[in-house]
Amino acid sequence: MDNQYIVGWGTLALINAGLAQGKNRTGLNWFLFSLLLGPVATLLLLLVEKR
């Protein structure tokens, strides 16, 4: 697998964790969720409302 792809996927997961914490959600859970789903998790995170 291309290293740039792995780095990009991991960076996106870190960004999603930060976005999740900004919405009062668990950053670790969203980080792990993002590692599995990638951009789909970003879309879901943007659609959920802030707690």
TAKA-V638060 format. One line per field, one symbol per residue. ss: DSSP state (~ for helix, > for strand, _ for the rest). phi: phi as a letter, one per 20 degrees, with the letter a starting at -180 (. if undefined). Layout:
ss->???
phi->???
This chain:
ss->__~~~~~~~~~~~~~~~~~~~~____~~~~~~~~~~~_~~~~~~~~~____
phi->.fffffffffffffffffffffdldffffffffffedmffffffffefefe
